[in-house]
């Protein structure tokens, strides 16, 4: 019997019909649900066949064993999570038609899939990037200041577009940002960024603008606060010239800043504070990037990394 014709029981067939006729799911989506239910029923036939005929007997432990069997069979966390989501929808349907009074999957946690590691430009690429904006135009000076500030501080796009001139302190080389949850933090930048910001603001002063503390830090050609979309487009324009095959956005400079700091020995909690992460786990992804890079360098450079050629 073809796999897609394997029996799944009357209730499961009714559920699939409900998805087609009432929820108007696409045939491909319903086919995926059918496969997930087939895997579930195949598991139950070995685990406890009685649960197929009596859904009220299904408990959380059965679901956990099912997920464990899938993972032991080599299925990734994302695929296991999808199958669990299909079963949760199925149990909700059984509650709807009064077969179940509660879902056995209600307290079953969805397995977390590994977050993809950010692929960041190297320090040489970043150096080339900073040289791209022309230094003889107001727009070029603005764009150079934006790139420098993103890479120096790792601030978010919304944080940058919300900056005012008064948020800068050239004396202390710091900038005050307001992040998620309306939390303020003070970020440090270096001399190179200070020079880029100073040149940009000097060009505005020479154009006759009065640089008051409440003025937006970055302006469009029309003199209005620069929009997030325009910053995204300008940053992507420059990144395309030095970086290929990556998601080219201001966030890439945030990734680069964190990774390069850790590569050079920065403390993880200090990087967490700079990025404005509420949880250290959000920052730890960058340690994986640094360790992965360290491993590549080690394997290429260490005389014993590849094993001895002559024993």
C-alpha positions as a printed Julia matrix, in Angstrom:
311×3 Matrix{Float64}:
   0.0    0.0    0.0
   1.4    3.45  -0.91
   2.45   5.49   2.11
  -0.03   8.27   1.35
  -2.87   5.7    1.43
  -1.93   4.14   4.78
  -4.91   4.07   7.17
  -5.04   6.74   9.86
  -8.46   6.09  11.36
 -11.89   7.61  10.87
 -11.37  10.54  13.26
  -8.14  11.55  11.57
  -9.8   11.32   8.15
 -12.64  13.5    9.45
 -10.04  16.0   10.68
  -8.39  16.18   7.25
 -11.8   16.68   5.61
 -12.45  19.49   8.09
  -9.16  21.15   7.07
 -10.13  20.95   3.41
 -13.8   21.89   3.58
 -14.0   24.31   6.49
 -10.5   25.67   7.0
  -9.83  25.71   3.23
  -6.29  24.41   3.61
  -4.35  23.76   0.41
  -3.96  20.17  -0.86
  -0.21  20.3   -0.16
  -0.77  21.37   3.44
  -3.35  18.62   4.0
  -0.95  16.09   2.46
   1.69  17.14   5.02
  -0.85  16.77   7.86
  -1.76  13.3    6.58
   1.91  12.24   6.65
   2.28  13.55  10.21
  -0.82  11.65  11.35
   0.39   8.48   9.61
   3.67   8.69  11.51
   1.73   9.17  14.76
  -0.57   6.19  14.14
   2.37   4.03  13.1
   4.08   4.89  16.38
   0.93   4.13  18.4
   0.56   0.71  16.78
   3.81  -0.29  18.53
   3.55   1.88  21.64
  -0.08   1.24  22.63
  -2.51   0.19  19.91
  -5.46   0.82  22.21
  -4.85   4.55  22.03
  -5.75   4.52  18.33
  -9.27   3.37  19.12
  -9.56   5.33  22.36
  -8.03   8.82  21.95
  -8.98   9.67  25.57
  -6.19   7.34  26.67
  -3.52   9.39  24.91
  -1.36  11.17  27.44
   1.58  13.53  27.52
   4.04  10.66  28.03
   2.95   9.04  24.77
   3.64  12.26  22.93
   7.04  12.63  24.53
   7.96   9.09  23.55
   6.78   9.81  20.02
   8.98  12.9   19.78
  11.9   10.97  21.26
  11.48   8.21  18.69
  11.46  10.76  15.87
  14.65  12.39  17.13
  16.37   9.03  17.63
  15.44   8.26  14.02
  17.43  11.29  12.9
  14.61  13.82  12.43
  15.64  17.42  13.09
  14.09  19.61  15.78
  12.23  21.73  13.23
  10.55  18.68  11.64
   9.64  17.25  15.04
   8.13  20.61  16.0
   6.03  20.6   12.83
   4.65  17.14  13.6
   3.83  18.2   17.14
   2.0   21.26  15.77
  -0.05  18.99  13.5
  -1.02  16.8   16.46
  -1.95  19.82  18.56
  -4.31  20.94  15.77
  -5.74  17.43  15.59
  -6.41  17.31  19.33
  -8.08  20.73  19.2
 -10.4   19.31  16.54
 -11.18  16.32  18.79
 -12.05  18.73  21.59
 -14.25  20.68  19.15
 -16.27  17.55  18.31
 -16.34  16.54  22.0
 -14.18  13.45  21.73
 -11.61  14.94  24.1
 -12.16  17.29  27.02
  -8.56  18.53  27.05
  -5.54  18.28  24.78
  -2.84  15.79  25.86
  -0.36  18.05  24.06
  -1.24  21.19  26.03
   1.86  21.09  28.23
   4.24  19.44  25.76
   7.01  21.87  24.87
   7.97  22.38  21.26
  11.61  21.38  20.64
  13.79  24.38  19.93
  15.62  24.27  16.63
  19.17  25.53  16.5
  19.45  29.13  15.47
  21.47  29.61  12.28
  24.87  31.08  12.94
  25.28  34.54  11.45
  27.76  34.63   8.57
  29.62  37.88   9.14
  32.13  39.85   7.06
  35.73  39.7    8.23
  37.6   42.7    9.57
  39.23  43.33   6.17
  35.81  43.5    4.5
  34.6   45.93   7.15
  37.65  48.15   6.54
  36.87  48.24   2.8
  33.23  48.96   3.57
  34.08  52.07   5.57
  36.06  53.52   2.66
  33.21  53.29   0.16
  31.09  56.39   1.0
  32.57  59.46  -0.74
  34.17  61.95   1.62
  33.42  65.03  -0.49
  29.59  65.02  -0.29
  27.19  65.53   2.6
  25.44  62.22   1.79
  28.74  60.36   1.67
  29.79  61.82   5.03
  26.41  60.88   6.5
  26.6   57.32   5.19
  30.14  56.85   6.49
  29.01  58.03   9.94
  26.08  55.6    9.85
  28.28  52.63   8.92
  30.87  53.53  11.54
  28.26  53.94  14.27
  26.53  50.67  13.46
  29.78  48.72  13.52
  31.23  50.54  16.53
  28.23  50.06  18.81
  26.14  47.17  17.44
  22.99  49.22  17.95
  19.73  48.22  16.3
  18.26  49.97  13.28
  15.39  51.48  15.3
  17.87  52.73  17.88
  19.97  54.49  15.27
  17.06  56.2   13.52
  15.79  57.4   16.91
  19.01  59.23  17.78
  19.26  62.99  18.31
  22.38  65.12  18.33
  22.08  65.55  22.1
  22.46  61.78  22.55
  26.12  62.06  21.53
  29.0   62.91  23.83
  32.21  63.53  21.91
  34.06  64.17  25.16
  33.35  60.69  26.51
  32.86  59.13  23.06
  29.5   57.68  24.05
  25.98  57.65  22.66
  22.73  57.12  24.58
  20.2   54.81  22.93
  16.7   53.71  23.87
  16.22  50.03  23.09
  13.53  47.39  23.45
  11.23  47.83  26.41
  12.16  51.5   26.5
  15.43  50.56  28.21
  18.25  53.08  27.96
  21.89  52.15  27.66
  25.12  54.02  27.03
  27.31  52.77  24.19
  30.95  53.57  23.62
  32.55  54.32  20.25
  36.13  54.97  19.23
  38.16  57.74  17.59
  37.45  56.6   14.04
  33.7   56.77  14.61
  34.05  60.1   16.42
  35.88  61.55  13.42
  33.22  60.29  10.99
  30.42  61.76  13.12
  32.3   65.04  13.57
  32.88  65.48   9.85
  29.24  64.77   9.08
  27.94  67.25  11.66
  30.49  69.84  10.52
  29.13  69.56   6.96
  25.64  70.28   8.29
  26.93  73.24  10.29
  28.65  74.62   7.2
  25.34  74.29   5.35
  23.84  76.79   7.75
  22.04  74.41  10.08
  21.87  75.13  13.8
  22.84  71.88  15.5
  20.6   71.85  18.57
  20.41  68.87  20.92
  16.88  67.97  19.81
  17.7   67.73  16.1
  17.74  64.21  14.55
  21.27  62.89  14.22
  20.81  61.61  10.68
  18.85  63.55   8.06
  17.54  62.81   4.58
  18.21  65.07   1.6
  15.01  66.93   2.43
  16.21  67.68   5.96
  13.85  65.26   7.71
  14.83  62.45  10.06
  16.19  59.55   8.05
  13.7   56.68   7.82
  14.49  53.08   8.71
  13.82  52.02   5.14
  16.27  54.54   3.72
  18.97  53.46   6.17
  18.4   49.83   5.14
  18.75  50.73   1.46
  21.9   52.82   1.98
  23.62  50.15   4.1
  22.67  47.41   1.64
  24.05  49.53  -1.22
  27.5   49.54   0.38
  27.43  45.97   1.71
  26.69  44.64  -1.78
  30.08  45.95  -2.87
  32.07  43.97  -0.31
  29.91  41.02   0.73
  28.07  38.34  -1.21
  25.72  35.51  -0.27
  24.55  37.07   3.0
  21.43  38.8    4.22
  22.62  42.33   3.62
  21.12  44.63   6.22
  22.21  46.91   9.07
  21.84  43.88  11.35
  24.85  42.33   9.63
  27.03  45.08  11.1
  25.57  44.31  14.54
  26.53  40.66  14.04
  30.01  41.69  12.9
  30.61  43.96  15.87
  29.7   41.24  18.38
  31.68  38.51  16.63
  34.81  40.61  16.16
  34.77  41.73  19.79
  34.59  38.14  21.0
  37.28  37.1   18.51
  39.54  39.62  20.21
  38.78  38.41  23.71
  35.92  40.67  24.86
  33.86  39.52  27.85
  30.56  37.91  26.87
  28.53  39.84  29.43
  30.02  43.12  28.25
  28.93  42.29  24.69
  25.49  41.36  26.03
  25.21  44.81  27.61
  26.32  46.55  24.42
  23.81  44.68  22.29
  21.0   45.26  24.79
  20.12  41.57  25.1
  17.89  40.82  28.06
  19.18  37.25  28.19
  22.75  36.02  27.91
  21.52  33.13  25.75
  20.79  35.59  22.94
  24.41  36.71  22.97
  25.93  33.24  23.22
  25.27  32.54  19.54
  28.24  34.75  18.77
  30.53  32.56  20.87
  29.67  29.7   18.52
  30.77  31.79  15.56
  34.05  32.67  17.25
  34.76  29.09  18.32
  33.91  27.82  14.85
  36.32  30.32  13.31
  38.98  29.43  15.88
  38.56  25.76  14.97
  39.11  26.49  11.27
  42.24  28.5   12.01
  43.55  25.78  14.32
  42.99  23.01  11.79
  44.73  25.01   9.08
  47.66  26.23  11.15
  48.52  23.8   13.95
  51.16  21.23  12.94
  49.36  18.41  14.79
  45.81  19.29  13.76
  45.81  17.01  10.7
  47.71  14.17  12.35
  51.36  13.3   11.94
  52.47  12.55   8.4
  55.37  10.39   9.51
  55.26   8.26  12.63
